[in-house]
Amino acid sequence: MNLNDKKLELEYPCNWDYKVIVHKECDIHDIAKCLFGEREHKVTKSKKSKGDKYRSYNVSTLVHNDDDRKEIFEQLKKDENVKMVL
């Protein structure tokens, strides 16, 4: 099945979850506060890597449109402490 031609269809506004993987020394709450400021968001622990080098978290917030959702994704990816965003 090829999904490359498919566009994600969402009804906005909606809650969106980002899986954020960071180095274990990093404070995900500081990263989220810097990005979201006063915007309501929720951070929950997910998993840690086998060697405990990385930790993953679910970061949830209300997104208002497709551009908003993508911009948050890009801003998370740009943070030097973030290893990966899914």
C-alpha positions in Angstrom: 0.0 0.0 0.0 1.4 3.3 -1.1 0.4 6.2 1.2 2.6 8.9 -0.4 -0.3 10.4 -2.4 -2.6 10.5 0.6 -3.2 13.6 2.6 -3.9 13.4 6.3 -7.5 14.7 6.8 -8.2 16.1 10.3 -10.9 18.2 11.7 -9.4 21.2 13.5 -9.0 22.2 16.2 -7.9 18.8 17.6 -5.6 17.4 20.2 -2.3 16.2 18.7 0.4 14.0 20.3 4.1 14.2 19.5 6.5 11.5 20.5 9.6 13.3 21.5 12.9 11.5 22.2 15.6 13.3 24.1 18.9 12.6 25.8 18.3 11.4 29.3 20.0 14.5 30.9 17.5 16.9 29.2 14.5 18.2 30.9 11.6 17.8 28.5 9.5 20.2 30.6 12.0 23.0 29.9 11.9 22.3 26.1 8.1 22.2 26.1 7.8 25.4 28.2 10.2 27.2 25.8 8.2 26.1 22.8 4.7 26.5 24.1 5.1 29.3 26.6 1.6 29.8 28.1 -0.1 27.6 25.6 -1.7 24.6 27.3 0.2 21.3 26.8 0.8 18.0 28.6 4.0 16.0 28.9 3.9 12.4 29.9 6.7 9.8 30.2 6.7 7.1 27.6 9.8 4.8 27.5 13.6 4.8 28.0 16.1 3.2 25.7 17.7 -0.1 26.6 21.0 1.6 27.6 19.1 4.4 29.3 20.8 7.0 27.0 17.5 8.4 25.7 14.0 9.0 27.1 10.8 9.3 25.2 7.8 11.4 26.1 4.4 12.1 24.7 3.8 15.9 24.3 0.2 16.8 23.7 -1.5 20.1 22.7 -4.4 21.5 20.9 -3.5 22.4 17.3 -5.6 24.8 15.4 -4.8 23.9 11.8 -2.4 21.9 9.6 0.3 24.7 9.6 0.1 24.9 13.4 0.6 21.2 13.8 3.5 21.1 11.4 5.2 24.2 12.9 5.2 22.6 16.3 6.8 19.5 14.8 9.5 21.5 13.1 10.3 23.6 16.2 10.6 20.4 18.3 13.0 18.9 15.7 15.2 22.0 15.7 15.9 21.8 19.4 19.5 20.6 19.9 18.4 18.4 22.8 15.8 16.5 20.8 17.1 13.3 19.1 13.8 12.6 17.2 10.2 13.6 16.9 7.5 11.2 15.7 
